[in-house]
Each structure stands twice: as structure tokens, then as C-alpha cells.
Amino acid sequence: MRRSRCASVILLLLVLSSLLPIMGCGGPSALSVASLRDPSVDMTWPPAPHPARIRFLREISGPEQIKAEPGALARFLEFVTGEQFQPVPFVTPYGVVSDGGALLFVSDSSSGVVHRIDLARQKVSYIVQAGEEFLSSPVGLALSPSGEVYVSDSVNAKVYVFSHRGEFLHVLADGQVGFRRPAGLAVNSKGVLFVVDVLAHKLKVFDKNERYMGEFPADDGGGELNLPSHVAVDKDDKVYVTDALNFTVKIYDEAGRYLRSIGEIGDAPGSFARPRGVAVDSDLNVYVIDAAFDNFQIFNQEGQLLLFVGKPGKKTGEFYMPSGIHIDRNDRIFISDSYNRRVQVFEYLKEENR
């Protein structure tokens, strides 16, 4: 779709992007877990009579599904051009990140678009370029503590920085640090940014002021990586990296010292065939997407399998080549169900809420 975008769609998105700083689209808005839940669906895992640990909340299949109303920018363009604004659908949603409220960003690697979705206001806008450069294959997403949006582009081999409104700010470490194929992104509680560089088999690390701090891991101690893809951090600032061709998730401390691994190659629960996104909930349980199994598996810190959720399919709670996962501060779980062209949202139920 990216290569065949018609001129009118490109022009529309460009104008939207250029007008964004002028007309604005509002700051982050709040949205409770209860208001996010689809009351028509009642699904939990594991099934009764076991205590529920995961609850399905809703799916987001694009602007039309959330009944997004045209914003001020779209209405202005409709007035100027006489053409009705058409929302951009999901093609293959890949990365996903939430601000913990109602604001959601979804990268679409095939269409070269980052969707900015405000679930509370039911508004949608789009990030399609960084300055004069179009996005080619946006994949990784992360938010800084102050609200900046980091977007990695695997084809352009850059990490772009935008405001929470979607305004382009700058290229991360432009001209100072080279990336071969940036992918997964994560920011810890101190504002330290971790960037997975797939072809370099490393993570590149930047402090809260975006100064380059070096890369890890060192090539010793069992912590070497082979085509890493995704990264997450927990509340204790430990770093979790999907080590794709070693079929495991490796855990490091903040300085990059290898601690331990979770999982191994295999086709049974607790093992991995095509591991992708990784995330950690408030109880330090570790969630790992497997695109081959079409599910996500949940482990404790010792690497013991606690539960797996999902199977191949298109129904609620089923997946088709899922990719990214993000768990926000409210333990809401956002999963990019790529080939089903949607994001599925779940909730981790802490013991007191079961």
C-alpha cells in the first residue's frame, strides 16, 4: 500500500501534518479501564473455575471501529476541498504504545503511517513524515516521561522524535550515532532510551537528554544477542530483550549486565518458535508474543510458564501473526494483531481484583 498511495491521500496527510501545530489536537485525555471495556464480551483466562488472571477489554480495528469523528483539521479540509475526509485503515499494525490514559499510538509498517488515536475524544490523526522525509517502515514506539514519541524506522535506519501531538521535533542523535536496522524501543523510569539495532545484534542506549551512552551487551557471559527485535523495561529498570534467533528472552540490568533467560526453542508451551514483542506487568510477570503460535505467554521472574492466551483465528482472543505488545501503568495490555488488522486490548487482573 505504501508504494501505491494515491497523490490525494498523500496531500491530505501532508496538509494535516503541517496544520497540526497551528490548529492543535488537544493534550492527553483520561480514560478508565471500565470505560474502555466492551460490555458485550465477557472473556477471561484461564477459564472458570480457575481464578481469572487476564480479561479481554476490547478490540480496535481502526478509526471506523472506534467511531472516530472528523477533527477540526479534517472538517477544515472538507470545507476547502469539498471532499469528505477518509480515515486511514490499519494494514499491518506492528508497534503499539499507550500513555496510560486514552492516547494510543500504533505503527503500521506496511503503509508507512503512525496512527495517533485518542480513545476518549474519538479523534484520529496520522504521522506520515519527519520533516522532509516520509516514514518508510515505522516499527518501534516508545514514550518519554515528558511525552515525546520515539518512532524507529527500520528502512530509513533512523529513530525520529515527535511531540505527543504528532509534531516532528528531530532525529535522534542525528549524524552522531548510526543505526543499521532500528526496531524495538523502550524507556525506563529515569528516561533512559533503549534502541534495538537488529543487524548490529546490540542495544544502543541514550540518557534522558538523548546523549549516547554506548551499547550492550558485551560479547561474553552468555548474554550475546542474535538478531534481537523487541525490548521492554520493568519498574525496577531491568531490561528484557527478545533474542529472536536464540529463541529466548534475555534479561539484563540497566547497565547491560546479563542476568538470565526465559524460554527456549520448541513447539510446546513455555518455549518459542517466533518470539516477538515483550512486556512486563506491575507484578513483574513477563509477557512474550509468539507469531508462530499466535498467542502470548506469561512467565514469572524465574521463567516458569504461568499462562498462555490465544490461538490462531480471527475471533476475539485469537490472533494472526501478532507482533507488538505494550502494558501501561494500569496493567492494560495492548497487542498488535497484525494480520487481523487490529489491536486487541486485555487487562491483567491483580490478585485483589480477581
N, C-alpha and C positions, 0 to 999 in steps of 0.2 A: 504493500500500500504506500509506503514512504516514497518510493521512486516514481509512483504514478499519481501522486497527489495533483489534483487539478489546480490551475492557477487561481481560481476564485477562492478555494479553501485556503491556500497559502496566503493570499492577500488578506483575507478575513482575519486569519490568526495573527498576521503581522500587525495589522491595524489594532487588533485587540491588545497585543503586547505593547505597542507604542503608546496607546491611550491609558494603559493601566496606571502609570504613575500620576496621570492628570486626574482621572475620574475616580480612581480608588476602587477597592472592592471590600473594604472593611477589615477589621482585625479579627483575630481568632475568636470564636464563639464557643460557648459551653454546650455540652450535650451529655446527658446522663446515660448510664448503661440501660436503665429502664426504658428511656425514650428511643434508644437505638434498637431495641428488641422487636422482632416481628411477632406479634401476638398470635398469628395463625400457625406458627410452627413451634412444636414443643419436642425438642430432641436433646438428649444428654448422653454422655459417655462416662463410664461404662453403663450398660442398660440396667434397669432395676432387676433384682432388689439391691444391687450394689450402690453405695453412695455415689452420687454424681460428682464428677470432677471437672467435666467440660460441658458447657451448654452452648448450643447454636443460638446466635442472635439474629443475623440477617445476612442476605447477600446483596452486593452492589454490582450491578451489571452494566453500569454506565449512567450518563445523565438522564436518559429517558426513564430508567428504572426508579431513580430517586425523585422523579417528577420535578426536575430542576426547572425553575422559571428563568426566562431570559433576564440577565442582569442589565444594568444601566448601559454598559458598553454594547451589548447585543441589541438593545432597543434603539440606541443611537444609530447603529449601523443599519438596522432595518429601516429607520426613517430616512437615512441618507441614500441607501442603495435601492430601497424598495423590495429587497429580497429578505425572506424570512431566514433568521439565523438557524442553522442546523447543528446540533451538538455533535461532537466528535465521539464515535463509539470506541469501546475497548477493542483492540485487535489481539494482542498477546500481552496482557498486563504482566509485568515482571517484578519490579520492586514496589514496596509499599511502606509508608511511614505515616504515623498519626501524631498530632501534637498533644494527645491525651484528652482533647476536647472534641470538637466537631470537625476540625480541619484534617483532611486526608490528602496525601499526595500519592499518585500511582504512576509509575513509569511504564511506558509502552514501547518496548524495544523495536517492534516491527514498524510502527507508524512514526517513530521519532518524536513523540509527544510525552510531556509530563502533565497529567490531569491534576488540577487543584480543585478539590471538592469540599465545599462547606456544607456538611450534612444538616446543620441547624437552620441555616438560611436557605438551603436548597439552591445554592449557586455553584456554577462550574466555570472555571477559566482554564487556560492552557499555557504551558511554557513550550515554545517551539524553537526558540533560538537564544543564543547567548551573545549579545552584541550583534555583530555582523555574521555570526556563524550559526548555521542551523544545527540543531541536535540531529545526530545520525542514529545512535543506538543507546538511548538512556537506559541504564540498568539499576545501579545502586542509588539509594536515597538515604539521607540522614538529616536530622535537625540539630542545630546547635542549641545550647541553653538559652541563647538570646533570640532564637527564632530563625536564624538563617537556614536556608535549604541547600544542602550539598547534593549535587547530581553527578554521578560518574557516567561518562560516555565511552563505551568500550571501543567504538570505531574511531572516534575523534581522539582517543587516548588522552582525555582531559577530565578534570573534575571542576565543575562550574559551581559558583556560589550565587544564590538568589536570595532576595528578601522573602519573608513569609507571604508577601503579596504576589510574588512571582516576578519581581523586577530583577533584572540581571545586575549583579554587583561586580564580579570579577572572576578570573580564572585562578584556581588555587595554585599558589606558588608558580605563577606563570613565568616560564623561561628559566626557572631555578631548579625545578625537580621534574624529571621526565618519567612518564608512565608508559609501560608497554601495552597493557590492557587493564585499565582500572575497572573494578567491578564492585564487590560488596563494600559498604561503608558503615561505620558505627562511631558514635560519640559517647564518651563516658561522662561521669558526673562532674569531672573537672574541665570539661570542654575539649579534651584531647580527641583528635580525629584519627581514626584508623582507616586506611585505604588498602583494600586487597589489590595487589598487582599480579594478575593471574600468570602471565608469562614470565614474570620475574620470580615467581614462587615465593613472594615475600609480602609483608605488610609494610606500607610506608606510614610513618607516624608524624602528626603535626600537633603542636601545642594549641592552647585556646586562642592564641593570637595568630595562628596558622603558620608559625615558624616551623620549618622542617627539623625533626628531631632524630631522623635516621630510620632504619628499617629493622625488622626482625622476622623470623627467629634467626639465631646463629646456626650455622650448619654443624651442630653437634648435639648430643644429649637426647636424640630421638625425637626432636621437635621439628625436623625438616618438613617442608611442605611440598606437595606435588600437585600443581595446578589448583591452588585454593580458589574458592569462589565467593563465599559469603562470610560475614563476621558479625558478632554481637558482643555486647558487654553486659555485665550484671551490676547490681547495686554496690558490689564490693570492688568493682573495676577490674575483675578478671575478664579475659578476652577469649572468645570462643570462635574458632575458625573451621569452616568446612574444608577439609582436606580431600578434594574430590577424588583424585586418583589413588589415594591411600585408603579411601572408603571409610573415613572416620571423621570425628570432630575433635580437634586438639584444643586444649585449654592452656592458657599462658597467664602469668601475672602481668601487671600493667607494663613492666619493663621488658616483657618479651621472653621471660624465662619459662621454659616448658614445664608444665605441671603433670598432666595426664591426658589420656584419650578416652573417648566414648565411642563404642561400636567398632565393627569390623566388616569386611566384605562378606556377603552372604545373601540368601533369599528368605531367611526366617526372621520373625520379629526380633528386634534388638540388633539386627545387622543392617547394612546398607548396600544398595545396588547403584543408585544415582543420587547421592545426598546433595541437597541444595541449601535452602535457607535455614538459618539457625536463630533461635531467640531464647530468652530466659525470663521466667515469670518472677513475681515478688518473693516466692518461696525457694527460688534458685533451682527450680526444675528446668531442664533443658529440652527444648523442642527442636526437632530436626525434620525438615521436609525431605521426602524421598520421591523424586519424579517417576521412578520406575514402579514403585509400589502404589503411587497415587494416594499417599497418606502422610500424616505427620506422627512421629513417635515422640514420646515423652520419657525422659530419663531423670533419675536423681543424680546428685553430685558424684556418687560412686559408680555411675554408669549402668545402674540396674534399670531395666525397662519397667516403667510403671503402667503405660497405657499406649495404645495406638488408635488413631482416629482416621477413618476414611477408607475408601476403596475406589476402584475405577468406576466411573459413571458420571452422569450429568445431574443427578438428583441432589437434593440438599444433603450436605455432609459427604458427598462424593467428589472426586477430583479427576482432572485430566491434565497431566503434566504440570502440577503445581510448581512454583518457583520460590518467591519471596515470602517471608513471614516477619511480622513485627508485633511485639507485645507492648502495649502502652502502660502508663503508670496505674491505670485502673484494671489491669490484667485482662484487657480486651485483646483478642488475638485476631490479627488481620492477615489473611493468606491470599496471595495472588494465584488464583486457579486459572493458569494461563490459557490453556486450550479450550476451557469452558468460557473464556472471555468474561471473567467476573472476579470479584473479591469476596471471599466468604469471611464472615466475622463470627468469632466464638468468644466465650468468656471462661476464664479459669475460676472455678469456684473454690475459694479458700475454705478450710475446714469449718469455720464458723458460719459459712453461708450455704453449706450443703444441706 
